[in-house]
Amino acid sequence: MSTRPSSSKSDTPPDTGEVVDRRVGLDRRKAAKTSQTGLERRRGPGRRRSDFTRSAEEGEMNKEQFLFLVAIDAFKRANAKQFPTWTDVLEVIRLLGYRKTMPSELNLPNAEDWRESPNAPANVRPDRWEERSRREEQLDALDEFEREFDQAA
């Protein structure tokens, strides 16, 4: 025997029989325009995508885009992360050698623009990070030696 869930009158608005015209409200197109940041998706009439954007959207990558994708993929594999955070992405970008050397072409009033020297260090790895990888290699070699020693005994 099937029962239908009872619908309460409070779940649905009362039907007054009146038609509501939504066109009476404010028109967003006529609202005051906010300042342009350079990140707007709509290009406007007569403005076309750049070759860089068009090729990326169509799947044709240049060397820079391909290197970035390979670096992100390597990061995801090395750190067992399916979805890297924005901090992770910025870390990969810094490790690829990118530095902020030019003034911003975006109008971002809530953020201060800054620059750094082209040979500035990445500063994304902790101190003595290189020693950590050497230490891991030494521990791996020690484990291998112990396995061989146990097999010989």
C-alpha positions as CSV (number, residue, x, y, z in Angstrom):
1,M,0.0,0.0,0.0
2,S,1.6,3.3,-1.0
3,T,0.9,6.5,0.8
4,R,1.4,9.9,-0.6
5,P,3.2,12.4,1.5
6,S,0.7,15.0,2.7
7,S,1.5,18.5,1.5
8,S,0.9,21.2,4.0
9,K,-0.6,24.5,2.9
10,S,2.4,26.4,4.3
11,D,4.8,24.8,1.8
12,T,3.2,26.6,-1.2
13,P,2.4,30.3,-1.4
14,P,-1.3,31.1,-1.5
15,D,-2.8,31.4,-4.9
16,T,-4.3,34.9,-5.1
17,G,-4.9,34.7,-8.8
18,E,-2.8,37.8,-9.4
19,V,-0.1,37.9,-12.0
20,V,3.3,39.3,-10.9
21,D,5.2,41.3,-13.5
22,R,8.9,40.9,-12.9
23,R,9.7,43.6,-15.4
24,V,8.6,46.3,-12.9
25,G,11.8,45.9,-10.8
26,L,15.2,47.4,-11.4
27,D,17.0,46.8,-14.7
28,R,20.6,45.7,-14.0
29,R,21.7,46.9,-17.5
30,K,20.8,50.5,-16.5
31,A,22.5,50.3,-13.0
32,A,25.7,52.2,-12.4
33,K,28.6,50.4,-13.9
34,T,31.4,49.3,-11.5
35,S,35.0,50.1,-12.4
36,Q,36.6,47.8,-14.9
37,T,39.2,45.3,-13.5
38,G,40.3,43.7,-16.8
39,L,38.9,40.4,-15.8
40,E,35.4,40.7,-17.2
41,R,34.2,37.7,-19.2
42,R,32.0,39.6,-21.6
43,R,34.1,41.4,-24.2
44,G,31.4,43.6,-25.5
45,P,30.4,44.2,-29.2
46,G,33.3,44.1,-31.6
47,R,35.9,42.8,-29.2
48,R,37.4,39.4,-30.1
49,R,39.4,36.9,-28.1
50,S,43.1,37.1,-28.3
51,D,45.0,34.3,-30.1
52,F,46.4,33.2,-26.8
53,T,42.9,32.8,-25.3
54,R,41.4,31.3,-28.4
55,S,44.1,28.6,-28.8
56,A,43.9,27.7,-25.1
57,E,40.1,27.3,-25.2
58,E,40.3,25.2,-28.3
59,G,42.9,22.8,-26.8
60,E,45.9,24.0,-28.8
61,M,48.5,24.9,-26.2
62,N,51.8,26.8,-26.5
63,K,55.0,25.7,-24.7
64,E,54.2,27.9,-21.7
65,Q,50.7,26.4,-21.2
66,F,51.9,22.9,-21.7
67,L,54.8,23.3,-19.2
68,F,52.3,24.6,-16.7
69,L,50.0,21.7,-17.1
70,V,52.8,19.2,-16.9
71,A,54.1,20.9,-13.7
72,I,50.7,20.9,-12.1
73,D,50.2,17.2,-13.0
74,A,53.6,16.4,-11.5
75,F,52.7,18.3,-8.3
76,K,49.4,16.4,-8.0
77,R,51.1,13.1,-8.4
78,A,53.9,13.8,-6.0
79,N,51.6,15.1,-3.3
80,A,48.7,12.8,-3.9
81,K,46.3,15.7,-4.4
82,Q,43.5,15.6,-7.0
83,F,42.6,19.2,-6.6
84,P,45.5,21.5,-5.6
85,T,44.7,24.7,-3.7
86,W,45.4,28.2,-5.0
87,T,48.5,28.3,-2.7
88,D,49.7,25.0,-4.3
89,V,49.2,26.5,-7.8
90,L,51.1,29.7,-6.8
91,E,53.9,27.5,-5.4
92,V,54.2,25.6,-8.7
93,I,54.2,28.9,-10.6
94,R,57.0,30.3,-8.4
95,L,59.0,27.0,-8.8
96,L,58.6,27.3,-12.6
97,G,60.6,30.5,-12.3
98,Y,57.8,33.1,-12.7
99,R,58.4,36.4,-10.8
100,K,56.3,39.6,-10.5
101,T,58.6,42.0,-12.4
102,M,56.0,44.2,-14.3
103,P,53.2,46.4,-13.1
104,S,49.8,44.8,-13.1
105,E,47.6,45.3,-16.2
106,L,44.5,44.7,-14.0
107,N,42.7,47.4,-12.0
108,L,42.3,45.9,-8.6
109,P,41.5,48.7,-6.1
110,N,41.5,46.3,-3.0
111,A,45.0,45.0,-3.6
112,E,48.4,46.7,-3.6
113,D,50.5,46.2,-6.7
114,W,54.2,45.2,-6.2
115,R,57.2,44.1,-8.1
116,E,60.3,42.0,-7.4
117,S,63.6,41.5,-9.0
118,P,63.8,38.9,-11.8
119,N,66.3,36.8,-9.9
120,A,64.4,36.8,-6.6
121,P,64.2,33.4,-4.9
122,A,61.0,31.4,-5.0
123,N,60.7,31.3,-1.2
124,V,58.1,28.5,-1.3
125,R,60.2,25.7,0.2
126,P,61.0,25.6,3.9
127,D,64.6,26.2,5.2
128,R,67.0,23.3,4.6
129,W,64.5,21.6,2.2
130,E,67.4,20.2,0.1
131,E,68.8,18.5,3.1
132,R,65.5,16.7,3.7
133,S,65.6,15.0,0.4
134,R,69.3,13.9,1.0
135,R,68.3,12.6,4.4
136,E,65.5,10.6,2.9
137,E,67.9,9.1,0.3
138,Q,70.3,8.2,3.2
139,L,67.4,6.5,5.1
140,D,66.4,4.6,2.0
141,A,69.9,3.4,1.5
142,L,70.1,2.3,5.2
143,D,66.8,0.4,4.9
144,E,68.1,-1.3,1.8
145,F,71.3,-2.3,3.6
146,E,69.3,-3.7,6.6
147,R,67.2,-5.8,4.2
148,E,70.3,-7.2,2.5
149,F,71.9,-7.8,5.9
150,D,68.8,-9.6,7.2
151,Q,68.6,-11.8,4.0
152,A,72.3,-12.7,4.4
153,A,71.9,-13.7,8.0
